[in-house]
Amino acid sequence: MAQQSLGPVAVGDQFKLATPNGPVFVVVKIREMKPVDHAQITKVRDTKSPTLIAVTTLLNRDFYIPVAPENRQTADNDGILRGS
């Protein structure tokens, strides 16, 4: 069974591309794969196109920077219908 947390990476964590205006991704699922485990990530603002990426790459600060909990982004459409 795949873990939902791998050391410092857990489902729900957000990461920003290490570029000035890079998009923010959220970890949707962690999948055990060989030789390294992979995380299924998706852009916070485009949750319909998940991508698989090696957890070791996700932890490499040359590519991704963790988003602090107080700076987390929410999706534009969270699926909740609200009256106006």
N, C-alpha and C positions, 0 to 999 in steps of 0.2 A: 504494500500500500504506500502511495506517495505521501511524503510529509507535507504539511501545510506551513512549515517553517523550517528554514535551514540556516542555523546560526543567526547572523544579523539580518537575514532576508525572510520576510513572512508575507503571507497573503494579505493584501490591503496596503502594503508599503508603496509609497510613491517615489519615483525617480525622475529627474530632469536630465535631458541630454546635456552633456557638458559643452554647450555652446551658448552664446549670449541670449538668444531667444528660442532655445530648444523647447520642444513640447514636453509635457509631463506624462509619464506612464504610470500605471498602477499594476501591481502584481495580482493576477487573477487566480493562478494556480501554480503549484510547484510540482514538477514531474520528475520522478527518478529516472535518469537515463545514464548510460555509460558512454564515455568515461566520466562525464560530469553531469550533475543534475541540471535541469533546465527550468526556467520560470516562464509561464505563459503571461505575457504582458499585453496591455492595450492602452492606447492613448486615452487619457481621462475624458477628452472631448469627442472621442470617436470610439465608443465602446463596442462597436460591431466588427472590428477587425483585429482580433488578438494575434499576437506574434510570439513565437517561441524563441527564447534567448538563453544562452548559458548563464547560470547563476554566477560563475566566476567573472564573466564579462559585466554582469549587472553590478558586481562589487568593485569593478575596476574604475576608479575615479577619473581615468582618462576618457571614459565614455559616458558614465552616468554619475550624477550627484544625488544623494538621497535628499528628499524634500522633508523638512522638519514638520512634525505634526501640526504646529500652529500655522504653517504656510500651505497646508494641503488644499488642493483644488477639488471642486465637485463638478460632476458632469453637468452640461447644460440641460440635459433631459434626464431627470432621475426616475422617470416613470410614474411620478405622482401627479394625478390630475388635481389642479387647484382652481377654485372658482375665482372670478375677478370681481 
